[in-house]
Amino acid sequence: MYTINQLRIISALKCRVFKYGDMYCCLYGGDLQEGIAGFGKTPYQAIIEFNKEFGIL
């Protein structure tokens, strides 16, 4: 389960969460090629996947 601190990291990094096709994307960086991203069917799932990619988990 995610704590509020893990969600605060997303806020502190100023990640963008946006709709990307039929998925949501949580992106840190300027674009998908150079940034770190997580994708999910909901914004929350995208944040979870981002945390895995970023190494928070």
Sequence and secondary structure as in RCSB ss.txt:
>XXXX:A:sequence
MYTINQLRIISALKCRVFKYGDMYCCLYGGDLQEGIAGFGKTPYQAIIEFNKEFGIL
>XXXX:A:secstr
   HHHHHHHHHHT EEEEETTEEEEEESSSTTTSEEEEESSHHHHHHHHHHHHT  
